[in-house]
Amino acid sequence: MAKPNLLLKILQFPLVRLLILGPLLFVAIGVSNGFMFTFAAKPAVALAVAAAMAAVGLVVYWAFVRFIEQRPVRELSLPGIGLELGAGMLIGAGLCVVLVCPLKSGPP
């Protein structure tokens, strides 16, 4: 049986994964927000940039899971996507209504 690569074992350690992906995601969110402010007057461009940033995020996640964790990326598979996406969007919209919308209406 082949001995696992030491670097791969280090990269698979949960704290190391957090230290790698955390700052990467933080920077990606900052870049995305910068684009949103830059293109605030052009909603179509802002939407395209947001879609592109989401696609980049999914590719980075897929690559990380596939090559570092060395497992299939089942959570991004297509079977059952309709039900799971629909449920996720409903839950997200519900949370937005409950948590964000009351803040926009001002103090009681």
N, CA, C and O atoms as a printed pandas DataFrame, in Angstrom:
     atom_number atom_name residue_name chain_id  residue_number  x_coord  y_coord  z_coord
0              1         N          MET        A               1    0.853   -1.189    0.000
1              2        CA          MET        A               1    0.000    0.000    0.000
2              3         C          MET        A               1    0.889    1.239    0.000
3              4         O          MET        A               1    1.876    1.304    0.732
4              5         N          ALA        A               2    0.532    2.219   -0.824
5              6        CA          ALA        A               2    1.345    3.430   -0.957
6              7         C          ALA        A               2    1.158    4.333    0.264
7              8         O          ALA        A               2    0.058    4.456    0.803
8              9         N          LYS        A               3    2.250    4.956    0.681
9             10        CA          LYS        A               3    2.214    5.871    1.818
10            11         C          LYS        A               3    1.649    7.222    1.356
11            12         O          LYS        A               3    2.094    7.751    0.337
12            13         N          PRO        A               4    0.670    7.794    2.093
13            14        CA          PRO        A               4    0.085    9.071    1.686
14            15         C          PRO        A               4    1.147   10.180    1.682
15            16         O          PRO        A               4    2.068   10.190    2.499
16            17         N          ASN        A               5    0.988   11.092    0.756
17            18        CA          ASN        A               5    1.869   12.231    0.627
18            19         C          ASN        A               5    1.755   13.111    1.875
19            20         O          ASN        A               5    0.643   13.417    2.305
20            21         N          LEU        A               6    2.880   13.522    2.461
21            22        CA          LEU        A               6    2.868   14.341    3.683
22            23         C          LEU        A               6    2.193   15.683    3.442
23            24         O          LEU        A               6    1.412   16.144    4.274
24            25         N          LEU        A               7    2.488   16.313    2.309
25            26        CA          LEU        A               7    1.870   17.605    2.006
26            27         C          LEU        A               7    0.363   17.466    1.897
27            28         O          LEU        A               7   -0.371   18.325    2.386
28            29         N          LEU        A               8   -0.107   16.410    1.271
29            30        CA          LEU        A               8   -1.538   16.183    1.145
30            31         C          LEU        A               8   -2.173   15.952    2.509
31            32         O          LEU        A               8   -3.274   16.440    2.765
32            33         N          LYS        A               9   -1.503   15.222    3.381
33            34        CA          LYS        A               9   -2.028   15.004    4.734
34            35         C          LYS        A               9   -2.132   16.329    5.489
35            36         O          LYS        A               9   -3.097   16.553    6.219
36            37         N          ILE        A              10   -1.143   17.204    5.315
37            38        CA          ILE        A              10   -1.176   18.517    5.964
38            39         C          ILE        A              10   -2.338   19.342    5.417
39            40         O          ILE        A              10   -3.076   19.963    6.180
40            41         N          LEU        A              11   -2.499   19.347    4.082
41            42        CA          LEU        A              11   -3.576   20.125    3.455
42            43         C          LEU        A              11   -4.958   19.601    3.827
43            44         O          LEU        A              11   -5.926   20.361    3.815
44            45         N          GLN        A              12   -5.065   18.328    4.154
45            46        CA          GLN        A              12   -6.351   17.746    4.513
46            47         C          GLN        A              12   -6.722   17.970    5.980
47            48         O          GLN        A              12   -7.848   17.680    6.382
48            49         N          PHE        A              13   -5.799   18.475    6.770
49            50        CA          PHE        A              13   -6.097   18.756    8.176
50            51         C          PHE        A              13   -7.132   19.885    8.244
51            52         O          PHE        A              13   -6.946   20.911    7.589
52            53         N          PRO        A              14   -8.225   19.729    9.021
53            54        CA          PRO        A              14   -9.315   20.706    9.012
54            55         C          PRO        A              14   -8.888   22.153    9.281
55            56         O          PRO        A              14   -9.380   23.061    8.611
56            57         N          LEU        A              15   -8.002   22.390   10.227
57            58        CA          LEU        A              15   -7.586   23.762   10.511
58            59         C          LEU        A              15   -6.834   24.360    9.325
59            60         O          LEU        A              15   -7.006   25.539    9.015
60            61         N          VAL        A              16   -6.020   23.575    8.672
61            62        CA          VAL        A              16   -5.279   24.055    7.496
62            63         C          VAL        A              16   -6.257   24.376    6.367
63            64         O          VAL        A              16   -6.083   25.369    5.660
64            65         N          ARG        A              17   -7.286   23.539    6.194
65            66        CA          ARG        A              17   -8.293   23.823    5.160
66            67         C          ARG        A              17   -8.989   25.144    5.441
67            68         O          ARG        A              17   -9.228   25.930    4.524
68            69         N          LEU        A              18   -9.313   25.392    6.702
69            70        CA          LEU        A              18   -9.935   26.678    7.051
70            71         C          LEU        A              18   -8.996   27.851    6.799
71            72         O          LEU        A              18   -9.419   28.903    6.319
72            73         N          LEU        A              19   -7.729   27.666    7.125
73            74        CA          LEU        A              19   -6.759   28.742    6.934
74            75         C          LEU        A              19   -6.477   29.013    5.459
75            76         O          LEU        A              19   -6.053   30.114    5.105
76            77         N          ILE        A              20   -6.703   28.036    4.605
77            78        CA          ILE        A              20   -6.522   28.244    3.170
78            79         C          ILE        A              20   -7.791   28.826    2.546
79            80         O          ILE        A              20   -7.741   29.853    1.870
80            81         N          LEU        A              21   -8.918   28.170    2.775
81            82        CA          LEU        A              21  -10.152   28.603    2.125
82            83         C          LEU        A              21  -10.740   29.871    2.733
83            84         O          LEU        A              21  -11.346   30.662    2.011
84            85         N          GLY        A              22  -10.583   30.088    4.023
85            86        CA          GLY        A              22  -11.152   31.272    4.665
86            87         C          GLY        A              22  -10.672   32.570    4.031
87            88         O          GLY        A              22  -11.494   33.350    3.550
88            89         N          PRO        A              23   -9.366   32.826    4.016
89            90        CA          PRO        A              23   -8.879   34.066    3.391
90            91         C          PRO        A              23   -9.199   34.137    1.895
91            92         O          PRO        A              23   -9.465   35.218    1.370
92            93         N          LEU        A              24   -9.174   33.005    1.216
93            94        CA          LEU        A              24   -9.492   33.000   -0.210
94            95         C          LEU        A              24  -10.929   33.454   -0.444
95            96         O          LEU        A              24  -11.192   34.268   -1.329
96            97         N          LEU        A              25  -11.851   32.931    0.346
97            98        CA          LEU        A              25  -13.253   33.336    0.221
98            99         C          LEU        A              25  -13.453   34.790    0.649
99           100         O          LEU        A              25  -14.251   35.509    0.048
100          101         N          PHE        A              26  -12.739   35.222    1.676
101          102        CA          PHE        A              26  -12.836   36.605    2.132
102          103         C          PHE        A              26  -12.409   37.574    1.023
103          104         O          PHE        A              26  -13.070   38.585    0.788
104          105         N          VAL        A              27  -11.311   37.262    0.353
105          106        CA          VAL        A              27  -10.832   38.099   -0.756
106          107         C          VAL        A              27  -11.829   38.067   -1.911
107          108         O          VAL        A              27  -12.110   39.100   -2.517
108          109         N          ALA        A              28  -12.361   36.893   -2.215
109          110        CA          ALA        A              28  -13.330   36.775   -3.308
110          111         C          ALA        A              28  -14.580   37.610   -3.029
111          112         O          ALA        A              28  -15.115   38.245   -3.937
112          113         N          ILE        A              29  -15.043   37.611   -1.789
113          114        CA          ILE        A              29  -16.210   38.418   -1.434
114          115         C          ILE        A              29  -15.885   39.904   -1.567
115          116         O          ILE        A              29  -16.713   40.680   -2.043
116          117         N          GLY        A              30  -14.691   40.299   -1.151
117          118        CA          GLY        A              30  -14.279   41.693   -1.293
118          119         C          GLY        A              30  -14.202   42.123   -2.743
119          120         O          GLY        A              30  -14.649   43.215   -3.092
120          121         N          VAL        A              31  -13.640   41.278   -3.588
121          122        CA          VAL        A              31  -13.559   41.590   -5.021
122          123         C          VAL        A              31  -14.962   41.693   -5.609
123          124         O          VAL        A              31  -15.254   42.613   -6.373
124          125         N          SER        A              32  -15.820   40.754   -5.255
125          126        CA          SER        A              32  -17.193   40.770   -5.750
126          127         C          SER        A              32  -17.921   42.046   -5.317
127          128         O          SER        A              32  -18.608   42.669   -6.126
128          129         N          ASN        A              33  -17.775   42.432   -4.059
129          130        CA          ASN        A              33  -18.419   43.660   -3.583
130          131         C          ASN        A              33  -17.860   44.887   -4.290
131          132         O          ASN        A              33  -18.604   45.825   -4.576
132          133         N          GLY        A              34  -16.554   44.894   -4.576
133          134        CA          GLY        A              34  -15.965   45.995   -5.322
134          135         C          GLY        A              34  -16.601   46.137   -6.699
135          136         O          GLY        A              34  -16.895   47.246   -7.146
136          137         N          PHE        A              35  -16.810   45.002   -7.368
137          138        CA          PHE        A              35  -17.472   45.038   -8.672
138          139         C          PHE        A              35  -18.914   45.517   -8.540
139          140         O          PHE        A              35  -19.403   46.263   -9.389
140          141         N          MET        A              36  -19.595   45.090   -7.478
141          142        CA          MET        A              36  -20.984   45.504   -7.290
142          143         C          MET        A              36  -21.090   47.025   -7.126
143          144         O          MET        A              36  -21.997   47.646   -7.679
144          145         N          PHE        A              37  -20.172   47.618   -6.374
145          146        CA          PHE        A              37  -20.187   49.074   -6.206
146          147         C          PHE        A              37  -19.805   49.778   -7.503
147          148         O          PHE        A              37  -20.369   50.821   -7.833
148          149         N          THR        A              38  -18.850   49.213   -8.239
149          150        CA          THR        A              38  -18.410   49.812   -9.487
150          151         C          THR        A              38  -19.529   49.826  -10.520
151          152         O          THR        A              38  -19.697   50.806  -11.245
152          153         N          PHE        A              39  -20.287   48.752  -10.586
153          154        CA          PHE        A              39  -21.332   48.635  -11.599
154          155         C          PHE        A              39  -22.734   48.795  -11.010
155          156         O          PHE        A              39  -23.693   48.230  -11.536
156          157         N          ALA        A              40  -22.859   49.551   -9.933
157          158        CA          ALA        A              40  -24.161   49.727   -9.278
158          159         C          ALA        A              40  -25.177   50.389  -10.211
159          160         O          ALA        A              40  -26.373   50.109  -10.125
160          161         N          ALA        A              41  -24.707   51.264  -11.100
161          162        CA          ALA        A              41  -25.612   51.961  -12.018
162          163         C          ALA        A              41  -25.993   51.091  -13.216
163          164         O          ALA        A              41  -26.890   51.452  -13.977
164          165         N          LYS        A              42  -25.325   49.958  -13.391
165          166        CA          LYS        A              42  -25.593   49.060  -14.520
166          167         C          LYS        A              42  -25.981   47.687  -13.987
167          168         O          LYS        A              42  -25.126   46.811  -13.861
168          169         N          PRO        A              43  -27.255   47.489  -13.675
169          170        CA          PRO        A              43  -27.675   46.232  -13.051
170          171         C          PRO        A              43  -27.368   44.985  -13.875
171          172         O          PRO        A              43  -27.053   43.941  -13.306
172          173         N          ALA        A              44  -27.452   45.070  -15.196
173          174        CA          ALA        A              44  -27.187   43.898  -16.023
174          175         C          ALA        A              44  -25.717   43.471  -15.901
175          176         O          ALA        A              44  -25.418   42.279  -15.821
176          177         N          VAL        A              45  -24.815   44.439  -15.888
177          178        CA          VAL        A              45  -23.390   44.131  -15.746
178          179         C          VAL        A              45  -23.122   43.593  -14.342
179          180         O          VAL        A              45  -22.370   42.633  -14.175
180          181         N          ALA        A              46  -23.738   44.214  -13.332
181          182        CA          ALA        A              46  -23.561   43.751  -11.952
182          183         C          ALA        A              46  -24.049   42.310  -11.799
183          184         O          ALA        A              46  -23.418   41.515  -11.102
184          185         N          LEU        A              47  -25.159   41.970  -12.440
185          186        CA          LEU        A              47  -25.684   40.612  -12.387
186          187         C          LEU        A              47  -24.731   39.631  -13.078
187          188         O          LEU        A              47  -24.498   38.529  -12.581
188          189         N          ALA        A              48  -24.188   40.038  -14.216
189          190        CA          ALA        A              48  -23.237   39.173  -14.933
190          191         C          ALA        A              48  -21.977   38.948  -14.095
191          192         O          ALA        A              48  -21.455   37.834  -14.044
192          193         N          VAL        A              49  -21.494   39.997  -13.446
193          194        CA          VAL        A              49  -20.305   39.867  -12.599
194          195         C          VAL        A              49  -20.600   38.957  -11.409
195          196         O          VAL        A              49  -19.771   38.123  -11.045
196          197         N          ALA        A              50  -21.763   39.110  -10.808
197          198        CA          ALA        A              50  -22.138   38.250   -9.679
198          199         C          ALA        A              50  -22.227   36.791  -10.119
199          200         O          ALA        A              50  -21.783   35.898   -9.397
200          201         N          ALA        A              51  -22.794   36.544  -11.294
201          202        CA          ALA        A              51  -22.885   35.173  -11.808
202          203         C          ALA        A              51  -21.487   34.609  -12.075
203          204         O          ALA        A              51  -21.215   33.447  -11.774
204          205         N          ALA        A              52  -20.610   35.429  -12.636
205          206        CA          ALA        A              52  -19.247   34.977  -12.905
206          207         C          ALA        A              52  -18.503   34.666  -11.605
207          208         O          ALA        A              52  -17.796   33.661  -11.527
208          209         N          MET        A              53  -18.653   35.512  -10.590
209          210        CA          MET        A              53  -17.997   35.270   -9.301
210          211         C          MET        A              53  -18.545   34.005   -8.644
211          212         O          MET        A              53  -17.794   33.254   -8.021
212          213         N          ALA        A              54  -19.851   33.766   -8.780
213          214        CA          ALA        A              54  -20.433   32.533   -8.232
214          215         C          ALA        A              54  -19.861   31.319   -8.958
215          216         O          ALA        A              54  -19.565   30.303   -8.328
216          217         N          ALA        A              55  -19.704   31.416  -10.278
217          218        CA          ALA        A              55  -19.130   30.314  -11.050
218          219         C          ALA        A              55  -17.680   30.057  -10.639
219          220         O          ALA        A              55  -17.264   28.906  -10.504
220          221         N          VAL        A              56  -16.919   31.123  -10.441
221          222        CA          VAL        A              56  -15.533   30.967   -9.997
222          223         C          VAL        A              56  -15.495   30.297   -8.623
223          224         O          VAL        A              56  -14.664   29.422   -8.380
224          225         N          GLY        A              57  -16.389   30.706   -7.733
225          226        CA          GLY        A              57  -16.460   30.097   -6.403
226          227         C          GLY        A              57  -16.772   28.609   -6.468
227          228         O          GLY        A              57  -16.179   27.816   -5.736
228          229         N          LEU        A              58  -17.698   28.228   -7.341
229          230        CA          LEU        A              58  -18.032   26.809   -7.486
230          231         C          LEU        A              58  -16.866   26.009   -8.053
231          232         O          LEU        A              58  -16.625   24.877   -7.633
232          233         N          VAL        A              59  -16.144   26.591   -9.003
233          234        CA          VAL        A              59  -14.990   25.896   -9.582
234          235         C          VAL        A              59  -13.894   25.720   -8.531
235          236         O          VAL        A              59  -13.286   24.654   -8.439
236          237         N          VAL        A              60  -13.644   26.761   -7.742
237          238        CA          VAL        A              60  -12.626   26.665   -6.688
238          239         C          VAL        A              60  -13.034   25.590   -5.672
239          240         O          VAL        A              60  -12.207   24.778   -5.258
240          241         N          TYR        A              61  -14.302   25.589   -5.278
241          242        CA          TYR        A              61  -14.781   24.583   -4.331
242          243         C          TYR        A              61  -14.642   23.181   -4.917
243          244         O          TYR        A              61  -14.157   22.270   -4.246
244          245         N          TRP        A              62  -15.071   23.006   -6.178
245          246        CA          TRP        A              62  -14.980   21.705   -6.815
246          247         C          TRP        A              62  -13.528   21.223   -6.848
247          248         O          TRP        A              62  -13.239   20.075   -6.511
248          249         N          ALA        A              63  -12.622   22.109   -7.254
249          250        CA          ALA        A              63  -11.207   21.733   -7.349
250          251         C          ALA        A              63  -10.643   21.372   -5.974
251          252         O          ALA        A              63   -9.896   20.403   -5.840
252          253         N          PHE        A              64  -11.001   22.144   -4.965
253          254        CA          PHE        A              64  -10.506   21.884   -3.615
254          255         C          PHE        A              64  -10.976   20.523   -3.116
255          256         O          PHE        A              64  -10.183   19.734   -2.602
256          257         N          VAL        A              65  -12.271   20.252   -3.271
257          258        CA          VAL        A              65  -12.819   18.976   -2.805
258          259         C          VAL        A              65  -12.230   17.816   -3.600
259          260         O          VAL        A              65  -11.883   16.782   -3.029
260          261         N          ARG        A              66  -12.119   17.983   -4.898
261          262        CA          ARG        A              66  -11.640   16.891   -5.758
262          263         C          ARG        A              66  -10.169   16.584   -5.545
263          264         O          ARG        A              66   -9.782   15.417   -5.479
264          265         N          PHE        A              67   -9.335   17.629   -5.436
265          266        CA          PHE        A              67   -7.898   17.403   -5.407
266          267         C          PHE        A              67   -7.288   17.404   -4.001
267          268         O          PHE        A              67   -6.301   16.709   -3.763
268          269         N          ILE        A              68   -7.853   18.166   -3.075
269          270        CA          ILE        A              68   -7.315   18.197   -1.711
270          271         C          ILE        A              68   -8.016   17.145   -0.842
271          272         O          ILE        A              68   -7.359   16.307   -0.224
272          273         N          GLU        A              69   -9.337   17.194   -0.801
273          274        CA          GLU        A              69  -10.071   16.218    0.008
274          275         C          GLU        A              69  -10.117   14.850   -0.671
275          276         O          GLU        A              69  -10.352   13.837   -0.011
276          277         N          GLN        A              70   -9.900   14.818   -1.955
277          278        CA          GLN        A              70   -9.889   13.597   -2.764
278          279         C          GLN        A              70  -11.146   12.762   -2.580
279          280         O          GLN        A              70  -11.098   11.583   -2.228
280          281         N          ARG        A              71  -12.273   13.419   -2.830
281          282        CA          ARG        A              71  -13.548   12.720   -2.779
282          283         C          ARG        A              71  -14.445   13.267   -3.884
283          284         O          ARG        A              71  -14.203   14.367   -4.382
284          285         N          PRO        A              72  -15.465   12.528   -4.272
285          286        CA          PRO        A              72  -16.404   13.041   -5.280
286          287         C          PRO        A              72  -17.181   14.229   -4.713
287          288         O          PRO        A              72  -17.471   14.277   -3.518
288          289         N          VAL        A              73  -17.504   15.161   -5.561
289          290        CA          VAL        A              73  -18.226   16.366   -5.130
290          291         C          VAL        A              73  -19.722   16.100   -5.292
291          292         O          VAL        A              73  -20.366   16.644   -6.189
292          293         N          ARG        A              74  -20.261   15.264   -4.422
293          294        CA          ARG        A              74  -21.671   14.848   -4.519
294          295         C          ARG        A              74  -22.631   16.003   -4.263
295          296         O          ARG        A              74  -23.739   16.015   -4.798
296          297         N          GLU        A              75  -22.222   16.969   -3.455
297          298        CA          GLU        A              75  -23.135   18.064   -3.119
298          299         C          GLU        A              75  -23.399   19.002   -4.290
299          300         O          GLU        A              75  -24.289   19.849   -4.208
300          301         N          LEU        A              76  -22.641   18.869   -5.378
301          302        CA          LEU        A              76  -22.884   19.678   -6.575
302          303         C          LEU        A              76  -23.415   18.832   -7.731
303          304         O          LEU        A              76  -23.376   19.274   -8.880
304          305         N          SER        A              77  -23.910   17.620   -7.449
305          306        CA          SER        A              77  -24.396   16.741   -8.511
306          307         C          SER        A              77  -25.777   17.205   -8.991
307          308         O          SER        A              77  -26.498   17.892   -8.268
308          309         N          LEU        A              78  -26.129   16.822  -10.212
309          310        CA          LEU        A              78  -27.375   17.263  -10.826
310          311         C          LEU        A              78  -28.622   16.506  -10.371
311          312         O          LEU        A              78  -29.686   17.120  -10.304
312          313         N          PRO        A              79  -28.557   15.208  -10.055
313          314        CA          PRO        A              79  -29.788   14.533   -9.612
314          315         C          PRO        A              79  -30.362   15.183   -8.347
315          316         O          PRO        A              79  -29.664   15.353   -7.347
316          317         N          GLY        A              80  -31.634   15.538   -8.416
317          318        CA          GLY        A              80  -32.297   16.153   -7.277
318          319         C          GLY        A              80  -32.046   17.639   -7.129
319          320         O          GLY        A              80  -32.416   18.224   -6.111
320          321         N          ILE        A              81  -31.418   18.272   -8.131
321          322        CA          ILE        A              81  -31.065   19.681   -8.003
322          323         C          ILE        A              81  -32.309   20.580   -7.917
323          324         O          ILE        A              81  -32.310   21.590   -7.213
324          325         N          GLY        A              82  -33.358   20.197   -8.642
325          326        CA          GLY        A              82  -34.566   21.026   -8.649
326          327         C          GLY        A              82  -35.172   21.170   -7.263
327          328         O          GLY        A              82  -35.469   22.279   -6.818
328          329         N          LEU        A              83  -35.350   20.063   -6.596
329          330        CA          LEU        A              83  -35.950   20.076   -5.260
330          331         C          LEU        A              83  -35.052   20.797   -4.260
331          332         O          LEU        A              83  -35.519   21.622   -3.475
332          333         N          GLU        A              84  -33.765   20.479   -4.296
333          334        CA          GLU        A              84  -32.846   21.091   -3.333
334          335         C          GLU        A              84  -32.661   22.584   -3.595
335          336         O          GLU        A              84  -32.615   23.375   -2.653
336          337         N          LEU        A              85  -32.554   22.977   -4.861
337          338        CA          LEU        A              85  -32.413   24.393   -5.194
338          339         C          LEU        A              85  -33.670   25.166   -4.814
339          340         O          LEU        A              85  -33.598   26.257   -4.248
340          341         N          GLY        A              86  -34.815   24.585   -5.132
341          342        CA          GLY        A              86  -36.079   25.237   -4.779
342          343         C          GLY        A              86  -36.237   25.407   -3.271
343          344         O          GLY        A              86  -36.627   26.473   -2.797
344          345         N          ALA        A              87  -35.933   24.358   -2.528
345          346        CA          ALA        A              87  -36.035   24.431   -1.067
346          347         C          ALA        A              87  -35.041   25.449   -0.510
347          348         O          ALA        A              87  -35.379   26.220    0.389
348          349         N          GLY        A              88  -33.825   25.454   -1.037
349          350        CA          GLY        A              88  -32.826   26.419   -0.578
350          351         C          GLY        A              88  -33.228   27.856   -0.861
351          352         O          GLY        A              88  -33.023   28.743   -0.032
352          353         N          MET        A              89  -33.801   28.079   -2.038
353          354        CA          MET        A              89  -34.233   29.443   -2.380
354          355         C          MET        A              89  -35.404   29.887   -1.505
355          356         O          MET        A              89  -35.464   31.042   -1.085
356          357         N          LEU        A              90  -36.327   28.976   -1.232
357          358        CA          LEU        A              90  -37.449   29.321   -0.352
358          359         C          LEU        A              90  -36.971   29.616    1.070
359          360         O          LEU        A              90  -37.427   30.575    1.694
360          361         N          ILE        A              91  -36.072   28.811    1.571
361          362        CA          ILE        A              91  -35.537   29.051    2.919
362          363         C          ILE        A              91  -34.767   30.367    2.948
363          364         O          ILE        A              91  -34.915   31.147    3.888
364          365         N          GLY        A              92  -33.946   30.622    1.927
365          366        CA          GLY        A              92  -33.196   31.880    1.858
366          367         C          GLY        A              92  -34.110   33.083    1.784
367          368         O          GLY        A              92  -33.877   34.079    2.468
368          369         N          ALA        A              93  -35.153   33.008    0.959
369          370        CA          ALA        A              93  -36.102   34.117    0.849
370          371         C          ALA        A              93  -36.832   34.319    2.180
371          372         O          ALA        A              93  -37.053   35.451    2.609
372          373         N          GLY        A              94  -37.202   33.215    2.824
373          374        CA          GLY        A              94  -37.870   33.329    4.123
374          375         C          GLY        A              94  -36.981   33.983    5.172
375          376         O          GLY        A              94  -37.436   34.838    5.932
376          377         N          LEU        A              95  -35.728   33.586    5.215
377          378        CA          LEU        A              95  -34.790   34.207    6.160
378          379         C          LEU        A              95  -34.597   35.688    5.854
379          380         O          LEU        A              95  -34.505   36.506    6.769
380          381         N          CYS        A              96  -34.536   36.032    4.569
381          382        CA          CYS        A              96  -34.399   37.438    4.186
382          383         C          CYS        A              96  -35.604   38.245    4.657
383          384         O          CYS        A              96  -35.451   39.340    5.199
384          385         N          VAL        A              97  -36.802   37.702    4.449
385          386        CA          VAL        A              97  -38.017   38.396    4.863
386          387         C          VAL        A              97  -38.048   38.585    6.375
387          388         O          VAL        A              97  -38.418   39.650    6.868
388          389         N          VAL        A              98  -37.658   37.552    7.100
389          390        CA          VAL        A              98  -37.725   37.610    8.563
390          391         C          VAL        A              98  -36.622   38.487    9.155
391          392         O          VAL        A              98  -36.865   39.209   10.122
392          393         N          LEU        A              99  -35.409   38.435    8.586
393          394        CA          LEU        A              99  -34.265   39.093    9.214
394          395         C          LEU        A              99  -33.894   40.436    8.597
395          396         O          LEU        A              99  -33.477   41.341    9.319
396          397         N          VAL        A             100  -34.033   40.590    7.294
397          398        CA          VAL        A             100  -33.554   41.800    6.636
398          399         C          VAL        A             100  -34.670   42.809    6.410
399          400         O          VAL        A             100  -34.482   44.000    6.661
400          401         N          CYS        A             101  -35.810   42.363    5.948
401          402        CA          CYS        A             101  -36.883   43.297    5.625
402          403         C          CYS        A             101  -37.344   44.136    6.813
403          404         O          CYS        A             101  -37.613   45.322    6.624
404          405         N          PRO        A             102  -37.451   43.595    8.027
405          406        CA          PRO        A             102  -37.831   44.457    9.157
406          407         C          PRO        A             102  -36.816   45.584    9.397
407          408         O          PRO        A             102  -37.196   46.656    9.869
408          409         N          LEU        A             103  -35.565   45.364    9.090
409          410        CA          LEU        A             103  -34.554   46.400    9.279
410          411         C          LEU        A             103  -34.729   47.546    8.289
411          412         O          LEU        A             103  -34.406   48.688    8.615
412          413         N          LYS        A             104  -35.233   47.268    7.088
413          414        CA          LYS        A             104  -35.398   48.300    6.080
414          415         C          LYS        A             104  -36.611   49.179    6.352
415          416         O          LYS        A             104  -36.681   50.305    5.859
416          417         N          SER        A             105  -37.563   48.680    7.130
417          418        CA          SER        A             105  -38.783   49.462    7.374
418          419         C          SER        A             105  -38.575   50.498    8.474
419          420         O          SER        A             105  -39.441   51.346    8.694
420          421         N          GLY        A             106  -37.454   50.443    9.158
421          422        CA          GLY        A             106  -37.172   51.426   10.199
422          423         C          GLY        A             106  -37.622   50.952   11.563
423          424         O          GLY        A             106  -38.233   49.893   11.707
424          425         N          PRO        A             107  -37.304   51.766   12.571
425          426        CA          PRO        A             107  -37.689   51.375   13.940
426          427         C          PRO        A             107  -39.202   51.407   14.111
427          428         O          PRO        A             107  -39.891   52.170   13.433
428          429         N          PRO        A             108  -39.721   50.576   15.019
429          430        CA          PRO        A             108  -41.185   50.522   15.234
430          431         C          PRO        A             108  -41.730   51.762   15.854
431          432         O          PRO        A             108  -42.934   51.857   16.091
